Amino acid sequence: MASDEAASICEADAATIPSHERHTPFLTSLVAGGLAGTTVDLALFPIDTLKTRLQSPHGFVAAGGFRGVYRGVLAAAAGSSPGAALFFGTYETMKPKLANIQRSYLGEASSPALTHMLAASIGEAAACLVRVPTEVVKSKMQTNAAGSSTVTSTLQLVLAEKDGRAFASGVFGGLYRGYGITLMREVPFAFIQFPLYERFKVEWARAQGRDTSPLQAAACGSLGGGIAAAFTTPLDVIKTRLMLGSDKNGVPYKGARDVVQRLMNEEGSAVLFSGIQPRVMWISIGGFVFFGAYESYRSVLMSGSPR
């Protein structure tokens, strides 16, 4: 099912693994991605809460410690399905288009890895339109910010933050605070994870002589996600601080550069890797659940529709 994703890496295997990107109908990838996103976010939300609290400028205990680890789960649920649906709908649509463009210009020199990087980056840009507002509201609730007792009150609080630090703050308030740094985190993450995920599937399929199963694809996604999570933790810390809006003394952050300078001066470089353990664990487990769920949902949906 999934081995033909990047099989053009090696011509010698063309007889057993097709040399083109698989085609997944837009609606199929949209629905499968949405269901997979909801599945993993709800299942692993407590680990994400602990990671966010470890990165809070107020400290882990003051931000809530181990209490109320499901605070903000409704905000996450509201954004996980459309965010994941947008990502996979865009990713699966762009893969064959980008592969064809590469082949038309580069011929045999075309790179499946580049196709996956670019498709994943475009998918992340689309998904972040939904993901960032969700993350802002969720982060406020997870760290027990004042006025964040419910999703409604937190949303009102964020919408009232018209301080110019977020995109179109006059209209959206602080909902899109951190969009730029989120994209800066997600694009490098996708650049690492998806080529690894696709390559692992190809090599596994080649080794066993048949397509990878959803369970095997899940393992590939888990390993690729864990590696990407470790390398992008500093970007995640910066993103979290920007979304929270201010330091432990209430002094607003002015941007990503300001966050980095103040973190280095006041807390030391080690803070850039705060939360790395739960982040790697969360994304590794989440990658297994997410990619396994996606491939399973996709398989079911594809079996009932014309190819």
N, C-alpha and C positions, 0 to 999 in steps of 0.2 A: 504493500500500500504506500509506504512512504519512502522507499529507497530511491525512487526516481527523482527525488527532490534536487539532488546535486550530483547526479551520476556522471555528468559530462566531465568530471574531474579527470577521469581516466578512460581513454578511448578503448583500451584493451578489454574493458568490461562491457562494452556497448551491446554485446550479444545477450547479456543477461540482465543488464540494468539500463533502462532507456536514457538517452543522452539529453532529454529535454526536461524542463521543469514540469511537475505535475500541475494539472489544472483543477482548481477548486472553485466552483461557482460562488459568486460574491455572497449570495444569500446564505449558502451553506456555511461558509467561513464566518459570516456575521453571527449566525445563530450558535454555531459550535464555540466560537470565541466568547460570546456572551455567557453561555452556560458554564464554560470552563472558568472564566474570570470570577463569576459568582461563587462557584464551588470552592476555589482555592482561597479567596479572600475571607469567606465566612469560616472556613475550617481553620485557618492559621492566624486569625485576627489577634489573639492574645500575644503571640510572639512579636507581631508588628508593634503592638502597644508597648511592650517592654523595650524594644529597640528605640522607639521614639522617645521614651522617658529617659533612657540612658543618654540620649543626645540633647536633652533639654538643658538650657543654661541654668535652670534652677536646681538641677541635680535630680538623680533618680528618685530618691525618697520624697522630696518636696513635690515632684511632678506626679506622685501617686503611688510609686513603688509597685507592689504586687496587687494593690487594691483596684477594683473596678476595671479589669483588663478588657472588658467588652464595651467600655465607653467609646462612643463614636462608631459603633458597628453599623448602625443604620445609615450613617453617611457613607461608609465604605460600601455597603450593599447597594446603595442608590447609584454609585458611580462605577462599581466594578464591572457590571454587565455591559453597559454601553461603552465603557472605555476599552475593555477587552474585545468587544465586538468590532469597534472601529479599528483597533489595531490589526486584528487578523483579517478583517474584510479588506483593508488596505494592503496588508502584507501579501496575502495570497493573490490579490489582483495584480499587484505590481511585479511580483517575481517573474512570471512569464513575459511580461511586457519589457522589463529591463533586460532579461536574458536575450530576447529577440533584438533589442537595440544594440547590445554588446556584440552579438554575433554578426549583425549587419556591418558594424564598423571595425571589429577586431578579428572576426573569423575564429580561427582555432586558438587565438590568444585570449579569448574571452575567459573571464574568471567567475565561476559559480559563487565563490566567497564574496566577491564584490557585489554580485547581484543580491545576495542575502543581506549584506551590510546596508546597501542603499534602500532595499525594500523595507527592511526593519526600521531604518531611520525615518522614512516617510510615514510608516505606520505609527511610530512613536509620536511624531509631530501631530498627527491627527488625534491619537488617543489622549494626548496631554490636554487637549481642549476640554475634555471631560475630567481627566484624572486630576489636574491641578486644583480646581475648585473643591473637589472631593477631599484631596490631601490637606488643603488648608483647613477646612472645617473639621476633619478627622483629627488632625494634629492638635488643634485647640482643645478638643474634647478629651483626647488621650492624656494631655498634660494638665488637665483640670484648670485651664485658664479661667479667670473671673468671667462670669456670665455665660459659661458654656455648659450649663446643666442639661440642655436638650438640643436636638438638632436645629429646631426653629430658632431658639435664642442665640445659638452660636452663629447661625447664618445671618441673623439680624446684626449681630456684633461685627461680623466680618464685612458685611455690606456697608456698615457705618464708618469703616476705616478708610476714609478718603484722604490719604496722605501723599498721594503721588508716587508711591514706591511700587505700585502695581500697574499692570496694563489697564488703561481706561478706568482708573479708580473712581472717576466721577460717575461712572455708570455701574461698574461691578464692585466697587469698594476694594477690599483686599482679596477678593476671590482668586485673582490671577497673580498674586504676589508669589514670586519664585518660579514663574513659568519658564523664564530663560534658563535658570540654573537646573530646573527639573529636566528640561530638554538637554542641557549639557551633561546631565547624569544619565538620562535614558539612552541618548544616542551612543555614547561610548559603551554603555552596558549592552546595547543591541549589537554593536560592532563586534563585541567579544562573544556574546552568548549565541547568537543565531548561526554564524558560520561554524562554530563548534558543534552546536546541536545538529545542523544539517550534515556536517562531515562525519560526526560520530555515527549517525544513522547509515550513511553510505558505507562506512568501513564495517559496521556490524552486519549489514545486509550482504556485503561482499564476502565476509568471513563465513557466514552461514549459508550462503547461496540462495537466499530468499529475502523477501521484504521484511523489514522490522515490524514487530507487532506493536500495538499501543503501549504495552507494558515496557517494551524495549525502548520505544521512543521517549517514554516517561523518564527512564534512566538517563538517556542522552540529554534531555532537557534539564534534569537535575544537576548533572555534572557540569554542563556548560553554564548554568545559572549560578552555581556556587563559585566557580572561578571568576565570573564576571562580577559577582557581588563583592568579593574581596577587593578587587582592583578599583571598584568605584565607590567604596565606602566614604572616602573624604568628600566626594561630591554630594553624597547623601547627607552627610553631616551639615554641609553648607546649606543645602536645600532645606533641611529641617529648621535650622536657625532662621533663615529668611522667612519661612512660612509662619514661624512663631512670632516674628516681627520685632522682638526686642530682647535684650539680654536680661540677666537676673535682677538688674537694677532698674529695669524699665526703659533703658536708653535704646531708641530705635536703631535698627541696622539700616545703613544707607545703600547697601548693595552687596554683591558677592565679594568684591575686593575688601570692603569694610569688614565683612564677617571674618574673612581669612586673617586680616591684619590684627583684629581684636582677639581672635582665638589664639593666634601665635603669641601675641604680647601678654595676654592675661591668663591663658590656660595651658599654653605649651602645644607643641606639634602633636603630641600623643592623642590629644582630644579629637584630631581629625579621623582617628580610627575607633572612636568610641562607638559601641554598639555593633562592632564587626562580627562578634560571635553570633548574636541572635539574628543579625542580617543574613549572614551566610547560611545559618541553619534554616531560617525562614524561607529564603529564596531557593535553597537546595530542595527542601521538602516541598515547597510551593511549586517549584519547577517540575518535580515528579508528578504531583497531583494535577497541575495545570496542563502540561503537555500530554499526560496520559488521558486526562478528561477530554482535551481538545481532539486528540486523534481518535478516541472512542466515539465521541459525539459526531465527528466528521465521518467516520466509517459508517455509523448507523444512518446518518442523513444521506450519504452518497449511495448506500445500498438501496435506498428507496426512490432515487431520482435518476433520470437518464444521464449518462456520462457526457 
